[in-house]
Amino acid sequence: MFKRRSIVLAVTSIVSSSILSMGAFALDNNSANISGETQSTLNDQQSVAVTIYNGDLALVKDTRKVQLKTGLNTLALRDVSARISPETALLRSINAPDSLTLLEQNFDFDLLTPEKILEKYVGKTVGLVKVHPTTGAETVEQATVLSANHGVVLKVGNRIETGVSTNRIVYDDVPANLRDRPTLVTQFNNKGVSDQTVELSYLTGGLAWKADYVAELNDKENQLDLSGWVTLTNTSGTTYRNAKLQLVAGDVNRVQQSPRAMAVQMRKNDMMMAEAAAPMAEESLLEYHLYSLDRPTTINDNQTKQVALLSASNVPVKKELVLTGADYYYQGQYGEIGSKLKVGVFVEFENKETSKLGMPLPKGILRVYKKDSKGNAQFVGEDNIDHTPKNEKVRLKLGEAFDVTADKKQTDFKVLPKPSKTNQLYESAFELTLKNAKKEKVIVTIQEPISGDWKIISESHPHIKANSRLAEWKIEVPAEGKATLTYRAQVKY
């Protein structure tokens, strides 16, 4: 009734959530082959290079050794990315350049699963294997698959059966248009030798990277040790064995796909694995930066792994306490502006060789730790850093100070006579009291953004005009004490 080369699947009753979840295939290795097709698997792979960009984009160069015939060939390249952009695929011969003339290529992503094979057999005849509950004897009946949509519906003789729970379905073969893994099928003419080394290059989604940094402050909070890690995530549907890995940092322009096309490609499944490695080498690439791992690494499918990016010790760092105001209260009467205002905690270091760095830093999250009195490293804050070139500063906000607070009030406000028909002139006076509960003195930077044409006409401490919209004071607050800043500003709008 059925061919000896058959496929036997067990069927569960919960078909809607996992059709044939107990399925077990029993077929020989050639059953999925298509007649006249030459298949190439990872066993033919000579090397693979992966360049990963920011924004879910990667360039794969897959080199394989294949046996071709003279004339027309159909080559099925298995184990390519399931999220390949087929229109970017390029196949070329390395040892016999110009010997291949590409005619067409097809990306087959309709994969062989219990669900898919059942769908393909709708309207066709299968075998329904039933097991006697006491004797264990098996009997086979012919059945027609009427539906595989949210459940199995079979016509067995003159009856209809659903919810098959303890039986198995036997298929006579694998449908020709199903593949057991993502496959790029290329058709071309070969006018060269039969032994060929070919390179398939393509762009794909499903490969992403980001930089993560860990810094540890010393006791005096004037130096830090910095480590950088690259976190790789592979959800592309295939594994890249012993890959030459390169990463591009920078914002590469890409044409946006339609929302529907992008939705087809979205899949996420992250796992975690860390791998120690030597720091990566860096070089310029157009207006971007290229980081290269000096050894091959395997990037498994559905895996997140880490490789070392950089390491630096005793990097000079400056800590700063900053209280930032607002510009709205310079043109109105407000009285009390705030009590126990939060003072931000910032650290800053320079990305230059004299600071033990000097390597362009990819954007990412930098997490900062400091050891407590018992020598245990404690997390004290994190912040995002953007792509940071050499010799630029890195500034991080770690959080808000606990022991340093501020109270602020407006002590005077008046509207002055108009200096012109189109302008209004205001004068405001402020008092800002800083309180320090620490056992050591602190210096607080007060930043006041002021819009319009402004000037400070009186003040208890000297300010600097940091820019056209910012006045800045540095106030020393004694240990377990307080300090008061008063100033008066005129603003013309």
URMOFEN-V782586 format. One record per pair of residues at least 6 apart in sequence whose C-alpha atoms are under 6 Angstrom apart, sorted by the first residue. I is the first residue (numbers start at 1). GAP is how many residues later the second one is. Records with the same first field share a line. If there is no record, write none. Layout:
# URMOFEN-V782586
I->GAP  GAP
This chain:
# URMOFEN-V782586
2->170
3->169
6->165  166  167
7->18  19  20  163  164
8->17  161  162
9->14  15  159  160
10->10  12  13  158
11->9  154  157
12->8  153
13->150  151  152
15->136
16->134  135
19->96
20->94
37->37  38
38->37  38
39->36  37
40->37  38
41->37
44->20  21
45->18  19
46->17  18
47->16
48->13  14  195
49->11  12  194  195
50->9  10  195
51->7  8  195  196
52->6  195
53->194  195
56->149  151  152
57->147  148
58->145  146
59->143  144
60->141  142
61->139  140
62->137  138
63->135  136
64->133  134
65->131  132
66->130
67->127  128
68->126
69->125
70->120  121
71->118  119
72->116  117
73->114  115
74->112  113
75->110  111
76->108  109
77->106  107
78->105
79->103  159
80->102
81->155  156  157
82->100  154  155
83->121  122  153
84->120
85->118  119
88->114  115
89->112  113
90->110  111
91->108  109
92->106  107
93->104  105
94->103  104
95->102
99->91  92  93
100->89  90
101->87  88
102->86
103->84  85
104->82  83
105->80  81
106->78  79
107->76  77
108->75
109->73
110->68
111->67  68  69  70
112->66  67  68
119->29
122->23  24  25
123->22  23
124->20  21
125->18  19
126->16  17  44  45
127->14  15  16  42  43
128->12  13  40  41
129->10  11  38  39
130->8  9  37
131->6  7
143->12  13
144->10  11
145->9
146->7  8
147->6
152->10
153->8  9
154->6  7
206->28  29  30
207->26  27
208->24  25
209->22  23
210->20  21
211->18  19  153
212->16  17  152  153
213->14  15  153
214->12  13  152  153  154
215->10  11  153
216->8  9  152  153  154
217->6  7  153
218->6
222->94  95  96
223->91  92  93  94
224->90  91
225->87  88  89
226->85  86
227->83  84
228->81  82
229->78  79  80
230->76  77  79
231->74  75
232->72  73
233->70  71
234->67  68  69
235->66  67
237->64
238->63
239->60  61  62
240->58  59
241->57
242->54  55  56
243->53  54  55
244->52
245->48
246->45  46
247->43  44
248->41  42
249->39  40  113
250->38
269->33
270->32  33  34
271->32  33
272->32  33
273->31  32
274->31  32
275->31  32
276->31
277->30  31
278->30
279->29  30  31
280->11  12  13  29
281->10  11
282->8  9
283->6  7
284->6
315->40  41
317->31  32
318->29  30
319->27  28
320->26
321->23  24  123
322->21  22  122  123  124
323->20  123
324->123
325->123
326->123
327->122  123
333->80
335->74  75
336->73
337->71  72
338->69  70
339->68
340->65  66  67
341->64  65
342->63
343->57  58
344->55  56  57
345->52  53  54  55
346->50  51  52
347->48  49
348->46  47
349->44  45
350->42  43
351->6  7  39  40  41  42
352->6  38  39
358->32
359->31
360->28  29  30
361->26  27
362->25
363->22  23  24
364->20  21
365->18  19
366->16  17
367->15
368->12  13  14
369->8  9  10  11
370->7  8
371->6  7
381->17
382->16
383->13
403->33  34
404->31  32
405->29  30
406->27  28
407->25  26
408->23  24
409->21  22
410->19  20
411->18  19
412->16  17
413->14  15
414->12  13
415->11
416->9  10
418->6  7
423->70
424->68  69
425->66  67
426->64  65
427->62  63
428->60  61
429->58  59
430->56  57
431->54  55
432->52  53
433->50  51
434->48  49
435->47
436->44  45  46
437->43
438->41  42
439->40  41
440->39
441->36  37  38
442->34  35
443->32  33
444->30  31
445->28  29
446->26  27
447->24  25
448->22  23
449->20  21
450->19  20
451->18
452->40  41
453->38  39
454->36  37
455->34  35
456->32  33
457->31  32
458->29  30
459->27  28
460->25  26
463->9  10
464->7  8
465->6
477->6
